[in-house]
Amino acid sequence: MKLEIGNFYVKDIVFGDQLSLRDGVLTINKEEALAYIREDERITEAELYIAKPGDKIRMCPVKEAIEPRIRPDGRSIFPGYTGDLAKAGEGVTYALKNCSVLVVGRHWGGFQDGVIDMSGEGQKYTYFGQLNNIVLVADTDEEFERNEQQKKNDALRRAGHKLAEFIGACVRDLTPEDTEVYELGGMIRRDADVEKLPSVVYVMQPQSQMEEMGYNDLVYGWDMNHVVPTVMHPNEILDGAMVSGSFMPVSSKWATYDFQNCPNIKALYKEHGKTVNFLGVIMSNLNVALEQKERSALFVAQIANSLGADGAVVAEEGYGNPDADFVGCIVALEDAGVKTVGITNECTGRDGQSQPLVTLDEKCDAIVSCGNVSQLIELPPMETVLGELQALARDGLSGGWADDEILGPSVREDGSIIMENNSMFCGDQVCGWSPKTMKEF
Amino acid sequence: MKKAIVYVNQFFGQVGGEEQAGIEPQLHEGQIGPAMQFQKELDADVTHTIICGDNYMGSNTEEAVDRILTMLGGKEFDIFLAGPAFQAGRYTVACGTVCKAVKEKFGVPVVTSMNSETPGVDMFKKNMYIMEGGNIASKMRQDVKAMARVANKLLNREPIGSADEEGYFPRGIRHQTWLADGKPASERMVDMLLKKLNGEPYETELPIPKRDLVPIAPAVKNLKQAKIALVTTGGIVPVENPDRIQSASATRWGRYDISQTEALKGGVYKTIHAGFDPAAADADPNVITPVDALKVLENEEVYGSLHPYFYSTVGTGTTEAEAQRMAKEMVPYFKEDHVDAVIMVST
């Protein structure tokens, strides 16, 4: 399978008459884009903003991030979600780089939503603080979940994915500045000099904990709670087969942007043929019941063995309950003779003294650690807030609180905030960006 | 100028060797022994030196600590330092004990230094900065410098780096930190993967503590003849807690005669365990230490006989090393009485 991602680098974003990309300047006709968003009758209120690195902007509650893309041949960029089912991972996709569409609730947030700062001390806590962002701030008529702590955010998230495709369309007939080529043929009968290298699989554990549909990550539009682990081509993940969900404390989340650009997959691709024989991806999940966890671990180990994998990398999109899947999967792989590295974040508490994962096993002897979800973060007021900052305190965001007898409320009258890392939007970057680690103090 | 006070033992306090190890705590104005080098290295004035014999501290711990705290009562100081203690076992325990008490009483930062092979490390590393020190006194200059470096950061309210950066024993605290080179997780993953695949050494970013599992003993063959002893980590003691067992992070244990007791009565026994709601155990201590049921079963000749004492300590926060030591101290009593099996009651 061969995927060509044609890159267009966005250096600036402005509003103007016609949607276009010229000399690195992305121009968006705001009214046209908003009219497109409002085609979904559930959207009651919508506005677009631009947020660039260095801007004095804080966003909250952030719900999703998507890289704007288009497929010149007319296939949808999220098959089975924004358009008809079609093969992902093959052919040509165009991408607007250094750029993302962010979806922010106009008023209401939930457990799974987060914060992004574009400048100051808070900027480094998310990957999106360094990107040029098109920010959709909107509200919906989804009354059934307005006051729910867990929100599906369906109308808003779909609006973001559609907007990413709408904006991506401006490069349909242009020539990309450069092209990344991802090509990986069948797992067997590869060149002899590749086959002599240790073979490796990447095991992904995307979020699938909700029994009710509408919250979990999707594969080609199918709920990850309803799958047993299966083999996927890495190109499918890089090309829109996976769409992020709306469930986990958000520092652990993999945004759709993270799937589209998954650094762990790209890093293994880079080593392919040099130091490893990258076989492909085993797509697992993170269901809640113990039997489901054990079943998934059995499947992953069996598939890895059947494929003849010497090594594996396991990454989890979550912490707490999912730690059992993460540790269980690594143990199953090690027991099956597959040398395994894990990538995760930790929950050591505000004082750093709690057990880092819910369950531990000595067989997990090679872990890359990306952060502490419960680290306390205090940030000064920001000139501009997109969305409604009070959501952090009021709406049960995983890292915020209405009041605390020692710390006071998460959102103070002057606009300064105190929160746990838990609510930094995709902050722990277990998908591979993370410049953070954990150390003993 | 900020102020510091230094604790040393009889040897480094220049009183004498082992023959002087019994001396009582004494407070001197100015600097004696290592305190002189601290005076040079610290961003503070070392106003006093406290000297105490290691044996005196070891065998009269509570009194020694009380007297030291009293001596410090009227003094102004911003930091308290003890040692360096190198590989001297008793001295390391003394340094940890005094530092912990001073930190708790006066709320000032404390720093000490010990070699990794000493008992003081496991006992106190969670309570304070213990610098990883040398094994012999010739490392004095280097160890004092290391202590002073961290002490100066504490005095100047500068952030203290991670354990490996600063050279102290990890205190059981894990925090997130930004890597100086910004190396992303994906690249760290590839490095670790290649090393693991190629059988080369690598360093995990999340060390999993080794579990020291004890195999479950085989069943007692002849229960009718067996002598059974009862041990608890639930903190059940006579109400006056005669052995002064700590309510958490215990280092002490006691054994109590139950040869004439048919059941543990509330008001006579209680729990001093700080890790759970004591109401049920105080009302009926047998729920944690089932003397009542064992006496009934003894009378019914279900088993041979009950060892005449029960043994008690507190499990919460207690280190594995301390738990092992306490168990080893209990074992001779069981052997002496030919105990065949022990029932270990947790909470």
Contacts between the chains, C-beta under 8 A, distances in Angstrom:
chain1	res1	chain2	res2	distance
A	124	B	178	7.1
A	198	B	197	4.5
A	198	B	198	7.8
A	200	B	193	6.8
A	200	B	197	7.6
A	263	B	184	6.2
A	263	B	185	7.5
A	263	B	186	3.9
A	264	B	185	7.6
A	264	B	186	4.9
A	264	B	189	6.2
A	266	B	186	7.0
A	267	B	186	3.9
A	267	B	187	6.2
A	267	B	189	6.6
A	267	B	190	5.0
A	268	B	190	7.1
A	270	B	190	7.8
A	271	B	190	5.8
A	271	B	194	7.5
A	275	B	190	8.0
A	275	B	194	5.5
A	276	B	193	7.5
A	276	B	194	7.3
A	276	B	197	7.4
A	310	B	197	6.3
A	311	B	193	5.9
A	311	B	196	7.0
A	311	B	197	4.9
A	313	B	189	5.9
A	313	B	193	6.1
A	339	B	193	7.9
A	339	B	196	5.0
A	339	B	197	5.6
A	341	B	189	5.7
A	341	B	192	5.1
A	341	B	193	4.7
A	341	B	196	6.3
A	343	B	185	5.9
A	343	B	189	5.7
A	344	B	206	7.5
A	346	B	174	6.5
A	346	B	206	6.8
A	348	B	173	7.7
A	348	B	174	4.4
A	348	B	175	7.3
A	351	B	173	6.9
A	352	B	173	3.9
A	352	B	174	5.0
A	352	B	175	4.7
A	353	B	172	5.8
A	353	B	173	5.6
A	353	B	174	8.0
A	356	B	174	6.0
A	356	B	206	5.9
A	357	B	206	7.6
A	360	B	208	5.0
A	360	B	209	7.3
A	361	B	208	6.8
A	362	B	208	5.3
A	362	B	210	6.6
A	362	B	211	6.6
A	364	B	204	8.0
A	364	B	206	7.5
A	364	B	208	5.7
A	365	B	204	5.8
A	365	B	208	7.0
A	366	B	192	5.1
A	366	B	193	7.6
A	366	B	196	5.1
A	366	B	202	6.4
A	366	B	204	5.2
A	367	B	204	5.0
A	367	B	205	5.7
A	367	B	206	3.9
A	368	B	185	5.1
A	368	B	188	4.9
A	368	B	189	4.9
A	368	B	192	6.3
A	368	B	205	5.5
A	369	B	205	4.1
A	369	B	206	4.7
A	370	B	185	5.3
A	371	B	176	4.3
A	372	B	174	6.8
A	372	B	175	6.1
A	372	B	176	4.4
A	375	B	175	6.6
A	375	B	176	5.4
A	421	B	176	7.2
A	429	B	184	7.9
A	429	B	185	6.6
A	430	B	185	6.9
A	432	B	184	6.1
A	432	B	185	5.2
A	432	B	186	3.3
A	432	B	189	7.0
A	433	B	184	5.5
A	433	B	185	6.9
A	433	B	186	7.4
A	434	B	184	6.3
A	434	B	185	4.1
A	435	B	178	5.8
A	435	B	179	5.8
A	435	B	182	4.5
A	435	B	183	7.1
A	435	B	184	5.9
A	435	B	185	8.0
A	436	B	176	5.0
A	436	B	177	6.7
A	436	B	178	5.7
A	436	B	179	7.2
A	437	B	176	7.2
A	437	B	177	6.3
A	437	B	179	5.7
A	437	B	188	7.6
A	437	B	205	5.3
A	438	B	174	5.1
A	438	B	175	7.0
A	438	B	176	5.6
A	438	B	177	7.3
A	438	B	205	6.2
A	438	B	206	6.7
A	439	B	162	3.7
A	439	B	163	7.2
A	439	B	164	7.1
A	439	B	165	7.9
A	439	B	174	7.0
A	439	B	175	6.6
A	439	B	177	5.0
A	440	B	162	6.1
A	440	B	163	4.5
A	440	B	164	7.1
A	440	B	170	3.5
A	440	B	171	7.6
A	440	B	173	6.9
A	440	B	174	6.0
A	441	B	160	7.3
A	441	B	162	5.5
A	441	B	163	6.1
A	441	B	170	7.2
A	441	B	171	6.3
A	441	B	173	4.4
A	441	B	174	7.2
A	441	B	175	5.5
